[in-house]
Amino acid sequence: MKKHKSIITAVAFILILAAFVVAMFVDALGPLITSITSTVITVVGALVIWVQFKRDGELASIDIVSQLNKLFVKSDGLMYLREKLMKTSDPKEYSDQGMLKGKDITYLPDSYITDDNLNLIEYLEFFENIAVMVFDDVLSLKSIDSVFGDSFFYALNNTYIQNIEIIPYVEHYTHIVALHKEWTNYRLKKGIAIPYYETSLSKNLQGYNDIRI
């Protein structure tokens, strides 16, 4: 049985590696194909990590987080969007409660939706997969907070992203909204700063508190 599980895991990761090789070749065909390929790689990669944990049961949370982080940083789309979201985020501007110190923020340029819409979908799908793992008791907030916490709130508390993707299509993001509630409460209790807390998703999404997993 263990040999069978190892073979399944090995085959899955070989497929992911092959997808990365394909991505390098399709880059010449244009950003649309590249973005779609990157999104598929990210989603499949996260699912493989989850399946490995469910089948094996011996992979520690810290190892899963490490694999997810490698997946994140190897994705040009995820890293590009994260850097873009960080441009208006400086921890020095947070008060002790994680509130921004009276700064009028212009979140993203108007060209955002045409430039990065596929990157955004990939970004949110990545955290949807993490949300599933959290609610399935594969990961804990403690294990993911220092690695992914700020990246998560950069997007979820950004009003532009809320208005163009999360709020209009909230039925597709129930796990990520439920995770936002849990993660916000976790950081508030721990006294950890929350990026864009003043424009939290909880203040802008109707029925926020009614969404449960």
C-alpha positions as CSV (number, residue, x, y, z in Angstrom):
1,M,0.0,0.0,0.0
2,K,2.8,2.4,0.9
3,K,4.5,1.6,-2.4
4,H,1.3,2.3,-4.2
5,K,0.9,5.7,-2.5
6,S,4.5,6.7,-3.3
7,I,4.0,5.9,-6.9
8,I,0.8,8.0,-7.1
9,T,2.6,10.9,-5.4
10,A,5.6,10.6,-7.7
11,V,3.5,10.5,-10.8
12,A,1.6,13.5,-9.7
13,F,4.7,15.6,-9.1
14,I,6.2,14.4,-12.4
15,L,3.1,15.8,-14.1
16,I,3.5,19.1,-12.4
17,L,7.2,19.2,-13.5
18,A,6.1,18.5,-17.0
19,A,3.6,21.3,-16.9
20,F,6.3,23.7,-15.8
21,V,8.4,22.7,-18.9
22,V,5.4,23.1,-21.1
23,A,4.8,26.6,-19.6
24,M,8.3,27.7,-20.6
25,F,7.6,26.7,-24.3
26,V,4.1,28.3,-24.5
27,D,5.4,31.6,-23.1
28,A,6.2,32.5,-26.7
29,L,2.6,32.1,-27.7
30,G,1.4,34.9,-25.5
31,P,0.5,35.9,-22.0
32,L,-3.0,34.4,-22.1
33,I,-1.8,30.9,-22.6
34,T,1.0,31.4,-20.1
35,S,-1.4,32.7,-17.4
36,I,-3.9,29.8,-18.0
37,T,-1.1,27.2,-17.8
38,S,0.2,28.9,-14.6
39,T,-3.2,28.8,-13.0
40,V,-3.6,25.1,-13.8
41,I,-0.2,24.3,-12.4
42,T,-1.0,26.2,-9.1
43,V,-4.3,24.5,-8.6
44,V,-3.1,21.0,-9.4
45,G,0.0,21.5,-7.3
46,A,-2.0,22.5,-4.2
47,L,-4.4,19.5,-4.7
48,V,-1.5,17.1,-5.0
49,I,-0.1,18.3,-1.7
50,W,-3.5,17.9,-0.1
51,V,-4.0,14.4,-1.6
52,Q,-0.5,13.4,-0.4
53,F,-1.4,14.4,3.2
54,K,-4.8,12.7,3.1
55,R,-3.3,9.4,1.8
56,D,-0.2,9.4,3.9
57,G,-1.2,11.1,7.1
58,E,2.4,11.5,8.1
59,L,3.3,14.8,6.4
60,A,3.6,17.5,9.0
61,S,1.9,20.9,8.5
62,I,5.3,22.6,8.3
63,D,6.2,20.5,5.3
64,I,3.0,21.2,3.6
65,V,3.4,24.9,4.1
66,S,7.0,24.7,2.8
67,Q,5.7,23.0,-0.4
68,L,2.9,25.4,-0.8
69,N,5.3,28.3,-0.4
70,K,7.6,26.9,-3.1
71,L,4.6,26.6,-5.4
72,F,3.7,30.2,-4.7
73,V,7.1,31.7,-5.3
74,K,7.7,29.7,-8.5
75,S,4.5,31.2,-10.0
76,D,5.3,34.4,-11.9
77,G,1.7,35.4,-11.8
78,L,1.3,35.0,-8.1
79,M,4.5,36.8,-7.2
80,Y,3.9,39.6,-9.7
81,L,0.4,40.3,-8.3
82,R,1.7,40.1,-4.7
83,E,4.4,42.7,-5.4
84,K,1.8,44.9,-7.1
85,L,-0.5,44.7,-4.0
86,M,2.4,45.4,-1.7
87,K,3.2,48.8,-3.3
88,T,0.7,50.6,-1.1
89,S,1.4,48.4,2.0
90,D,4.1,49.4,4.6
91,P,4.0,47.8,8.1
92,K,5.2,51.1,9.5
93,E,1.9,52.6,8.6
94,Y,-0.1,50.2,10.8
95,S,-1.2,51.1,14.3
96,D,-1.1,48.5,17.1
97,Q,-4.6,47.4,16.0
98,G,-3.5,46.9,12.5
99,M,-5.3,50.0,11.2
100,L,-3.7,52.1,8.6
101,K,-2.6,55.5,9.9
102,G,-4.9,57.8,7.9
103,K,-3.4,57.3,4.5
104,D,-5.6,57.7,1.4
105,I,-4.7,54.7,-0.7
106,T,-5.1,54.3,-4.4
107,Y,-5.0,50.5,-4.6
108,L,-4.5,49.6,-8.2
109,P,-4.5,51.4,-11.6
110,D,-7.5,51.2,-13.9
111,S,-5.6,48.9,-16.2
112,Y,-5.5,46.3,-13.5
113,I,-8.4,44.2,-14.8
114,T,-7.0,43.9,-18.4
115,D,-3.5,43.3,-17.2
116,D,-3.9,40.9,-14.3
117,N,-7.3,39.4,-14.2
118,L,-6.0,35.9,-14.8
119,N,-3.3,36.4,-12.2
120,L,-6.0,37.5,-9.7
121,I,-8.1,34.3,-10.3
122,E,-4.9,32.2,-9.9
123,Y,-4.2,34.1,-6.7
124,L,-7.6,33.6,-5.2
125,E,-7.8,30.0,-6.2
126,F,-4.5,29.4,-4.5
127,F,-6.0,30.6,-1.2
128,E,-9.3,28.8,-1.9
129,N,-7.2,25.6,-1.8
130,I,-5.5,26.7,1.4
131,A,-8.9,27.4,2.9
132,V,-10.1,23.9,2.1
133,M,-7.0,22.5,3.8
134,V,-7.6,24.6,6.9
135,F,-11.3,23.6,7.3
136,D,-10.3,20.0,6.6
137,D,-7.8,20.2,9.5
138,V,-4.8,19.6,7.3
139,L,-3.4,23.0,8.1
140,S,-3.7,25.4,11.1
141,L,-3.8,29.2,11.0
142,K,-0.7,29.2,13.2
143,S,1.2,27.2,10.6
144,I,0.3,29.4,7.7
145,D,0.1,32.9,9.2
146,S,3.7,34.0,9.0
147,V,4.2,32.7,5.5
148,F,0.9,33.6,3.8
149,G,-1.0,35.9,6.1
150,D,0.0,39.3,4.7
151,S,-0.3,38.0,1.1
152,F,-3.9,36.8,1.9
153,F,-5.0,40.1,3.4
154,Y,-3.4,42.2,0.7
155,A,-5.9,40.8,-1.7
156,L,-9.0,40.1,0.4
157,N,-9.0,43.6,2.1
158,N,-8.4,45.4,-1.2
159,T,-11.5,47.2,-2.2
160,Y,-10.8,47.0,-5.9
161,I,-10.4,43.2,-5.8
162,Q,-13.5,43.0,-3.6
163,N,-15.6,44.9,-6.1
164,I,-14.4,43.3,-9.3
165,E,-14.2,39.7,-8.2
166,I,-15.0,38.6,-4.7
167,I,-18.4,40.4,-4.1
168,P,-19.9,39.8,-7.6
169,Y,-18.9,36.1,-7.5
170,V,-19.0,35.4,-3.8
171,E,-20.7,32.0,-4.4
172,H,-17.4,30.8,-5.8
173,Y,-15.4,32.0,-2.9
174,T,-17.2,30.7,0.2
175,H,-14.2,29.0,1.6
176,I,-12.0,32.0,1.2
177,V,-14.6,34.3,2.9
178,A,-15.0,31.9,5.8
179,L,-11.2,31.7,6.1
180,H,-11.1,35.5,6.1
181,K,-13.3,35.5,9.2
182,E,-11.2,32.9,11.0
183,W,-7.9,34.5,10.0
184,T,-9.1,38.1,11.0
185,N,-10.2,36.9,14.4
186,Y,-6.9,35.0,14.8
187,R,-4.8,38.0,14.1
188,L,-6.9,40.4,16.2
189,K,-6.6,38.0,19.2
190,K,-2.8,37.7,18.7
191,G,-2.3,41.4,18.1
192,I,-0.9,40.9,14.7
193,A,-1.3,43.8,12.2
194,I,-3.8,43.2,9.4
195,P,-3.1,44.9,6.0
196,Y,-5.9,47.1,4.8
197,Y,-7.9,46.5,8.0
198,E,-9.9,49.7,7.5
199,T,-11.3,48.3,4.3
200,S,-11.8,44.8,5.6
201,L,-13.9,42.4,3.5
202,S,-16.2,42.1,6.5
203,K,-17.2,45.7,6.2
204,N,-18.0,45.6,2.5
205,L,-19.6,42.2,1.8
206,Q,-23.3,41.9,2.6
207,G,-24.0,38.6,4.4
208,Y,-20.4,38.2,5.4
209,N,-21.2,36.7,8.8
210,D,-23.8,34.3,7.3
211,I,-21.2,32.5,5.2
212,R,-20.2,29.3,6.9
213,I,-18.4,26.1,5.9
